[in-house]
Structure formats: structure tokens, C-alpha cells
């Protein structure tokens, strides 16, 4: 499984970020060095997603029902889809209202693709833009947002950007593309949830420690 970590301005954030949580400045270093710091799980954003080489599926049905069906599954079966554990949080609050609102408004006409290159088409600036335009409402502090990039039926994998956010300033603290391999599952929701589970497991077993080192942890 391939993984590419991309980090954003750790030292700049440490110098200028004015916001504090329990006396800690909002930075990747503070987050990874203190696993008791709270985080809000914002869900999986599918607004930039591409479904690749799946001509039989209905894009409109997927957009209107399946995207948020997958999000609901991550919450209702959180012991199976261990996002909280992958981020080593003891204080973890799900709040997926905005991501579900965004997914409801996604354009189904832009979902389908026959280009395998769409699995890796996004760049850090695309993630930055989405994070800046996300409506956090009254939420403050650290947020964790998963941004689906691509789902390839022929290549049997998905790509997701696991993103740590300073919700006070709407800035990306860390973001990384993680691949998930398809497993078994009946129906669209469970089929792709198996790939998401694979990506989460990779973060839990390997990527988190790499991100912690990259954030300047001792």
C-alpha cells in the first residue's frame, strides 16, 4: 500500500497561531505529542470524489444515498471502522452534519470517470481550498476530515486524504493521501466501506507514527 504524507507549515503555525486548547497552541506538533487533546471527527467528504470504471452504477443514486450511507456506517459501527483509534484520541467527538450537507449538494454529473489517473489527481492546494471553504459553524480546535479522491472498481482500491485541521483558522495542519484496498462487501456502501477500513487500518498501524515523527515529535 502506498502512502504519501504532505505537511503544511508546522513552524509557521507554531509561531503565529493565536488559538489555544487547554494551554496548547494549535499545531501538528502539539496534537501528535498530546493524545489527550480533543478532536472533532468531521466525516468523509465526497464532493471531489471520482468513481472510476463503474459504468453500471447510477451516479445520482450514489450521490443521493450512498455517500452519506457510508458516513453513517462509520459512526454506527465505529468499533469496526477505527478512525478514533487510528488518530490515538481519547477525547473524540463525531460531528458529520456539514459533510453530509456538502455530500447532498455534490454534483452527480462529475462523479463518473474512466481515467485511472483520477485516483491521484488532487494536489495539496485542492485540499487547502476545500478546507478553507468548509463550514465549521461553532466548532473550534482540531478537526479530522477524510476527503475521498478516487474509487477504482477495476484497480480495486480507493484513495483518501486524511486531513488534520485547525478549525479556528480553517488551515490544514497535515494531510496525506492513503490508499485502501477493496475487500468483501455486499452492495455499494459495504463494498467501498471495506476499502475505507483498509485505509484506516494502514493509518493506525503505520502512518500515524510517521506523521508524528514528521510533525517534530520527540
N, C-alpha and C positions, 0 to 999 in steps of 0.2 A: 504493500500500500504506500502510495506516495503522499508526502505532506510538505507543504511549503509555508514557512512562517514569515509573516511580514509585520514589522512593528513600527509604531508611529510615535516619534518624538518623545521618548522617555525623559531625556534630560530637560527638554523644553518644558514638559509638563511639570516636572519636579520643581523647576524654577519659578514658574508663573501661575500655576493653578491655584486659585484663591479658595476653592471649596475644601471642606474638611468633613470626614466622617469619623466620629469618635476620636478626634485629635489626629487623624491620619490624612495627609493630602491625597487627593485622588490621582493616583498614578499606578501604572502597571506594577512597579516595584513594591509599592505598599500593598496592593491587592494580593500578589503572589507570596509575599512574605508574612501575611497575616490571614490565615484561613478562617478566623472568626469574623472578619469583616463581612457585612451583609451584601447580598447581590440580588437583583431582581431578574428573573428569567422572563424574557420578552417574547419567546416563541420562535417559530420558523417563518421567515418572510419568503414568500414565493413570487413576489412581484417581478423579479428579474430572471426567474427560472425558465429553462428550456427543456422540453420533453423531446428527446431525440429518438427518431426511428420507431415511433409508436403510432403508425398511421390508423390503426383500428380504433383507438380511443377517441372519445369526444372531448375536445378541448374545453368546451363550455361546461360540460358536466364535471370535469376535473376541477376547473376553476371554481365553480359554484358550490361544490360539495366536498371534494376530496382534500383540498389543501387544508381546510380547517378541520376536517375529519382527522387528518394526521396530527394536527396541533392538539386536538382534544385527546388523542391517544397518548401523546407524550405526557399529558397531565394525569389522565386516569390510570395509566399503567407506568407511573414514574419509577416504580421499583424495577421494572424491566428496562426502561429507557433511562439510564442513569446519568442524566445531564448534571444534576446536582453533585453526584459523586465524582464525575469527571472533572468538575471545577473545584473539588475539595472544599465545598462550602458546608458549614454547619448552620448558617443563617441564610435561607434561600426562599424567596417569595415569588411564585409564578404570577405574572400579570400579562396575559396574552390578548387583551381586548383590542389594542391598537393593531397588532399584527393581523388579527382576524379581520378587522375593519379594512386594512390595506389589501389583504388577500381577496376580500369580497369585491374590491374595486379593480382588481387586476384585469388586464386585457387578455381574454382567451385567444384572440386572434394572433397574439405574438408568442404563444406558448410553444407551438409545434416547430420542430426543426428536423432536418435530415443531415445536419453537419456535426460530425463528432467533435470538431474543434470548438463547438459551443460549450463543451464541458470545462474548458479552461480559457474562456474568452474575457472574463472580468478582470479588472485591474484594481489596485488599491484605491484609486481615485473614484471608482464606481461605488465601492463600499463606503468611502467617506461621504459621498453625495447622498446615498441612501440614509446613512446615519444622521446627517445634518437635517434631512427633510422628515425624519421620523417624528411623530407627535408623542412626546413623553408625558404630556399632561402635567400632573403634580409630582410625578416620580422624580426622585433625586438619587444621587450616589452612583454605584456601579450597576450597569446593566449587562446582561449576556444575551446576545441576539444571534441566531443562526440564520444565515442567508443562503438559500438554495440557489445554486448556479446552474447545474445541469443534471438530468436524469436520462441515462442512455440505456434503452432496452436491449440494444444489440451488444453493447460493451458491458452490460450488467454491472453498472456502478453509477454512483452519484457523486457530485462534488458540492461541498458545503463550506461556506466561510464562517468559521467560529470566531465571533467578534466580541471583545470586551470594550465597553463604552463608559465614558464619563458622561452621565446623563445631564449633569448640571450645565456642561458646556457643549454637549452634543458632539463630542470628539471621540474618535477611535483611539483606544489605548493599545490594543493588539488585535490583529486579525490574521487568520491563517486559513488557507484552503486545505480541507481534509477530504479524502476520498472514502467512500463507503461501498462495500461490495454487497451485491444483492444476495439474499438468502431465500428462504421459502416464505410464502405468504399467499393467502387466497384473496383475490380482489386487489384493486389498485392501491388502496390505503395500506393494507398489510404488506403488500409486495414491496412498496418503496419504504415503508417503515423499517423493514429488515435491513435495507442499505443504510438508513439513518442510524439504526442501532449499531451497525458495524463501524460507522464513523465515530460515534460517541465512545465506543469501546476502545478505539485506537487513541482517542484523546486521553481517556482515563489511564490506559496502560503505558503510553509513551509520550504523547505530545505535551501534556501538561507540564511534565518535568522539563522538557526542552524550553517551553515558554517561560517557565520560572527562571531558568538559567539566563535566557535571553533578556529578561526584564531586570537583570542585575542583581539577582538574589544571591545570598551567600550560601 
